[in-house]
C-alpha cells in the first residue's frame, strides 16, 4: 500500500517520535486538502516539485478529505 511506504520511508530516514510522526501526517493531509481545494476565480496554479509529490503520494485521500468551515466564518455565526 502506498501510504505504508510513505510512512516507512519517513520513519526509516528520520528517527522520530510518535507525536512528530502524527504531526507530519496531519500537516501533509492538510496541505493535500489545500492543494486540491477548488478555488473560485483562480486560474491554473503551477505546483512546486514538493506540491506535486504531495498530490501524487496522498491522492488516496480524495474520498475522505472534506472541506471545513474557516475559523472566521465559524466565529461570526457563533456570536450572539
Number of C-alpha atoms within 10 A of each C-alpha: 5 11 12 9 11 14 13 12 10 14 14 10 8 10 10 11 10 10 9 11 16 11 12 14 14 12 12 17 18 12 16 23 21 13 16 12 12 10 10 6 6 7 7 7 7 8 11 9 9 9 15 13 13 17 21 11 16 17 17 12 14 12 7 8 16 9 10 7 8 8 8 9 9 11 10 9 8 8 6 4
